[in-house]
């Protein structure tokens, strides 16, 4: 079954700890994206990658890091530098930039 | 610059009545436009897309949207609401032509929460 898998669904961390959110796709898509969703703010782009070994900052990249070593995987690390990390994080992929994106089920991160 | 404005943050309708969710966009180039739906604590699902073919686009679950270039609008409609339509809806714009690393980025509206009353 093709799709995008985000894990875990819920994640709790203590303040000051780095945490990595997983995103895997088996759709053979070149482009992958990370979004953050907060109530009433829609989706804001954190990072995106149009091809393996390349990625660009989105609108709110500060305090986050990514890697794209494999086409299938685009993990997001939320570092201790991110001032307000509690949010719902969505990963997406598309066959190319400008085409429709397919979304994972999201990871809800709570930092206490 | 590209942007999307969803004109209503909340829309409430009765079951069986029409749904209208409004979206205006700005784009420097020929846009692709999408509507997505999100149920609570879930990812986003594509409802329909416009990519410069027919201006009236039909999507899943009885939804459709009309691209009006003169009004820079892409409103989402459904003739008869169902309880299962209650969710958040996002209008999204992407450029077909751009420069450098911004090519093909998706720009999301802030969302419209649809409530359906029995």
Interface residues (C-beta under 8 A of the other chain):
Chain A: X4 X6 X31 X33 X35 X40 X41 X42 X43 X44 X45 X48 X50 X56 X88 X90 X92 X96 X97 X98 X99 X100 X101 X102 X103 X104 X105 X106 X108
Chain B: X9 X32 X34 X36 X41 X42 X43 X44 X45 X46 X49 X90 X94 X95 X96 X101 X103 X104 X105 X106 X108 X109 X110 X111
